[in-house]
Amino acid sequence: MRHDWINKALPGVGVARGYKRSWLKSDLVAGAALSAALVPAGMAYAEASGLPAVNGLYASVVPMIFYAVFGPSRVVIVGPDSALAPMIAAAILPLAGRDPEQAVAMAGVLAILIGVFLIAGRIFKLGFVTGLLSRPIRVGYLNGIALAVTVSQLPRLLGIDVSADGLFERLTSLAGAVFSGGINPVALAVGAGSVAVIVAGRFLPWKVPSVLFAVAGSIAAVAVLGLAGQLPMVGALPQGLPAPALGGIGTDDVLALVGPAAGIALIAFADTSTLSKSLAARRGVRVNGNEEMGALGIANVATGVLGGFPVCGSSSRTPIVLDAGAKTQLSGVVAALLVVVFMVVAPGLTAFLPTATLAAVVIVAASSLVDVRTLVRLVRISRIEALLLVVTFLGVAFVGVLPGIAVAIGLSLLAFVQRAWDPYRTELASLADVPGFHDLDRHPEGRRVEGLVIARFDAPLFFANGDVFAEHIHGLVDAAPWPVKWVIVAAEPITGLDTTALDELIRLDDELAKDGISMVFAEMKGPIKDRLIRFGASARFTADHFFPTLDNAVHSYKSVTGAD
């Protein structure tokens, strides 16, 4: 029993207890392959976040070790990601100014706050909140992030200095630099060459760490051709291990980061959860979303304390360990340890690494976020969702990542309320030789029972649609070809009821009663009946107002009225 509790709280410990020797070679090879991508990707995403390159290595090592212990997935790789980079930059750079040490401290606090939000979500079982990000919103913000990230990295790729904020201003500055001849041809050649190498590696029949080849090739070119003075360099990294770097942060800074932290926490968890669940489905297992949330929270707190910045599940680096045959979390731990060896033994290698190459790494990674097919598909099948996607894309790209996503979530909730406010509703009737009762709009040949209206309303009843429900009933009564005696509500689709809707229901019952019409319910769910009792409506809607099936209700009507 004690072991079960430990295995649930610390999945990595459970895996270690049952580790098979035959897995070791696969995990070691996968870890080595992953480490080759971690160093350049970590540095690139750090610079894209407005932070020193070395902090990208810290953010690659620390969270991966903690996730290996606490994470429910055996193969998800947690670390810096292109999707989070512009959000981090948008949150910390306005507060840090041009002080890199302050930016590092801000990023650490941001990661800790994100971790706290996620751990709280684990405690209160809020794993469902990813439902706030519908697929159109996810595709829209990822496309917007891809554009924002690409534009932010183009100055590094072209070897020019652009200090403008905002996508439009950056594009204007870039265009001015291009037309004025401000492009650094050496930086452009190195950057474009790096892009070509990384992209070409994707089409080779065997799996190769093309990012590593691009980085190694650019370092070799700079060293051999003596290009160090002709384009910007990353420079040698400080030697040593991750350490706390949270000094100089005041209460006002923390409060200013709370809002962005909440938004980034939602995005980070949504991306990680989607990745983890898709991999679990491939293996025929299930992953608990709340456990995933807690593990990601712990990883973010750890990286925030030790000089890193916010992280999430990486959809670009996780496939590396999968393709290399990883069996367990040990592959991530091996990769982290190899990165630590690099930081201790050979940090000076980056002295000849051009920033144009790191920009190429980020731009190619951002390109993988682009999804046009979903937009084309949505235009065909759901204009509202297509509009949500476009609005999210434009908001993220031109207004800002966090405000754009906030607006998109608001629009998504508004669209949800709109659908619930104006749901499908119809009248039911019987069909010859077909059991049950059917939509009269789809089957105008349906047979009604004289004096009876059977109404269906396909939504929960709540404050926004109670009056719509009442208007639906009144409309059917008014349109009936004979005086109506009963209204049967086919209540099976009604999955919720609040007090405002109940008041509307009572008012409707009173209005119908004045005209001598009885309103009864068929197939109402037990929890909705319980709510009627709890809300004090049981005296009005007594047991004879409810029927287990529509057939029972119609039969009762015929018995009472003598209708045929």
Rosetta blueprint (number, residue, H / E / L):
1 M L
2 R H
3 H H
4 D H
5 W H
6 I H
7 N H
8 K H
9 A H
10 L L
11 P H
12 G H
13 V H
14 G H
15 V H
16 A H
17 R H
18 G L
19 Y L
20 K L
21 R H
22 S H
23 W H
24 L H
25 K H
26 S H
27 D H
28 L H
29 V H
30 A H
31 G H
32 A H
33 A H
34 L H
35 S H
36 A H
37 A H
38 L H
39 V H
40 P H
41 A H
42 G H
43 M H
44 A H
45 Y H
46 A H
47 E H
48 A H
49 S L
50 G L
51 L L
52 P L
53 A H
54 V H
55 N H
56 G H
57 L H
58 Y H
59 A H
60 S H
61 V H
62 V H
63 P H
64 M H
65 I H
66 F H
67 Y H
68 A H
69 V H
70 F H
71 G L
72 P L
73 S L
74 R L
75 V L
76 V L
77 I L
78 V E
79 G E
80 P L
81 D L
82 S L
83 A L
84 L L
85 A H
86 P H
87 M H
88 I H
89 A H
90 A H
91 A H
92 I H
93 L H
94 P H
95 L H
96 A H
97 G L
98 R L
99 D L
100 P H
101 E H
102 Q H
103 A H
104 V H
105 A H
106 M H
107 A H
108 G H
109 V H
110 L H
111 A H
112 I H
113 L H
114 I H
115 G H
116 V H
117 F H
118 L H
119 I H
120 A H
121 G H
122 R H
123 I H
124 F L
125 K L
126 L L
127 G H
128 F H
129 V H
130 T H
131 G H
132 L H
133 L L
134 S L
135 R H
136 P H
137 I H
138 R H
139 V H
140 G H
141 Y H
142 L H
143 N H
144 G H
145 I H
146 A H
147 L H
148 A H
149 V H
150 T H
151 V H
152 S H
153 Q H
154 L H
155 P H
156 R H
157 L H
158 L H
159 G L
160 I L
161 D L
162 V L
163 S L
164 A L
165 D L
166 G L
167 L H
168 F H
169 E H
170 R H
171 L H
172 T H
173 S H
174 L H
175 A H
176 G H
177 A H
178 V H
179 F H
180 S L
181 G L
182 G L
183 I L
184 N L
185 P H
186 V H
187 A H
188 L H
189 A H
190 V H
191 G H
192 A H
193 G H
194 S H
195 V H
196 A H
197 V H
198 I H
199 V H
200 A H
201 G H
202 R H
203 F L
204 L L
205 P L
206 W L
207 K L
208 V L
209 P L
210 S H
211 V H
212 L H
213 F H
214 A H
215 V H
216 A H
217 G H
218 S H
219 I H
220 A H
221 A H
222 V H
223 A H
224 V H
225 L H
226 G L
227 L L
228 A L
229 G L
230 Q L
231 L L
232 P L
233 M E
234 V L
235 G L
236 A L
237 L L
238 P L
239 Q L
240 G L
241 L L
242 P L
243 A L
244 P L
245 A L
246 L L
247 G L
248 G L
249 I L
250 G L
251 T H
252 D H
253 D H
254 V H
255 L H
256 A H
257 L H
258 V H
259 G H
260 P H
261 A H
262 A H
263 G H
264 I H
265 A H
266 L H
267 I H
268 A H
269 F H
270 A H
271 D H
272 T H
273 S H
274 T H
275 L H
276 S H
277 K H
278 S H
279 L H
280 A H
281 A H
282 R H
283 R H
284 G L
285 V L
286 R L
287 V L
288 N L
289 G H
290 N H
291 E H
292 E H
293 M H
294 G H
295 A H
296 L H
297 G H
298 I H
299 A H
300 N H
301 V H
302 A H
303 T H
304 G H
305 V H
306 L L
307 G L
308 G L
309 F L
310 P L
311 V L
312 C E
313 G E
314 S L
315 S L
316 S L
317 R L
318 T H
319 P H
320 I H
321 V H
322 L H
323 D H
324 A L
325 G L
326 A L
327 K L
328 T L
329 Q L
330 L H
331 S H
332 G H
333 V H
334 V H
335 A H
336 A H
337 L H
338 L H
339 V H
340 V H
341 V H
342 F H
343 M H
344 V H
345 V H
346 A L
347 P H
348 G H
349 L H
350 T H
351 A H
352 F H
353 L L
354 P E
355 T H
356 A H
357 T H
358 L H
359 A H
360 A H
361 V H
362 V H
363 I H
364 V H
365 A H
366 A H
367 S H
368 S L
369 L L
370 V L
371 D L
372 V L
373 R H
374 T H
375 L H
376 V H
377 R H
378 L H
379 V H
380 R H
381 I H
382 S L
383 R H
384 I H
385 E H
386 A H
387 L H
388 L H
389 L H
390 V H
391 V H
392 T H
393 F H
394 L H
395 G H
396 V H
397 A H
398 F H
399 V H
400 G L
401 V H
402 L H
403 P H
404 G H
405 I H
406 A H
407 V H
408 A H
409 I H
410 G H
411 L H
412 S H
413 L H
414 L H
415 A H
416 F H
417 V H
418 Q H
419 R H
420 A H
421 W H
422 D L
423 P L
424 Y L
425 R E
426 T E
427 E E
428 L E
429 A E
430 S E
431 L E
432 A L
433 D L
434 V E
435 P E
436 G E
437 F E
438 H E
439 D E
440 L L
441 D L
442 R L
443 H L
444 P L
445 E L
446 G L
447 R E
448 R L
449 V L
450 E L
451 G L
452 L E
453 V E
454 I E
455 A E
456 R E
457 F E
458 D L
459 A L
460 P L
461 L E
462 F L
463 F L
464 A L
465 N L
466 G H
467 D H
468 V H
469 F H
470 A H
471 E H
472 H H
473 I H
474 H H
475 G H
476 L H
477 V H
478 D H
479 A H
480 A L
481 P L
482 W L
483 P L
484 V L
485 K L
486 W E
487 V E
488 I E
489 V E
490 A E
491 A L
492 E L
493 P L
494 I L
495 T L
496 G L
497 L E
498 D L
499 T H
500 T H
501 A H
502 L H
503 D H
504 E H
505 L H
506 I H
507 R H
508 L H
509 D H
510 D H
511 E H
512 L H
513 A H
514 K H
515 D L
516 G L
517 I L
518 S E
519 M E
520 V E
521 F E
522 A E
523 E L
524 M L
525 K L
526 G H
527 P H
528 I H
529 K H
530 D H
531 R H
532 L H
533 I H
534 R H
535 F L
536 G L
537 A L
538 S L
539 A L
540 R L
541 F L
542 T L
543 A H
544 D H
545 H H
546 F E
547 F E
548 P L
549 T L
550 L H
551 D H
552 N H
553 A H
554 V H
555 H H
556 S H
557 Y H
558 K H
559 S H
560 V H
561 T H
562 G L
563 A L
564 D L
